[in-house]
Amino acid sequence: MITILPHSKHIIQKAIKYGIEKKFLKQCTYLAQNFQHPSLHTELLEPKTHGIYSFRIDQKYRTLFFFRKDKSVIEILAITVHYR
């Protein structure tokens, strides 16, 4: 199982602002269980050497994250609008 670092106040505020807090927390649960869960549509972003991934919250929003050095800890970076 993967550990997700506690979300920053900024991340939670953005999820609340967009009205996706429940969806975000549900997807984070899937992420902790299996970061390649089919509903997440996880992808490694370019440039791949930076190691930043994204997962889908819904059709409009995605979350950016990266693995800490030992690959068992994830840090959430941001919630973004997809296809912007």
Buried (B, 14 or more C-beta within 10 A) or exposed (E): EEEBEEBEEEBBEBBEEBEBBEBBEEBBEBBBEEBEBEEBEBEEEEEEEEEBBBBBBEEEBBBBBBBEEEEEEBBBBBBBEEEE
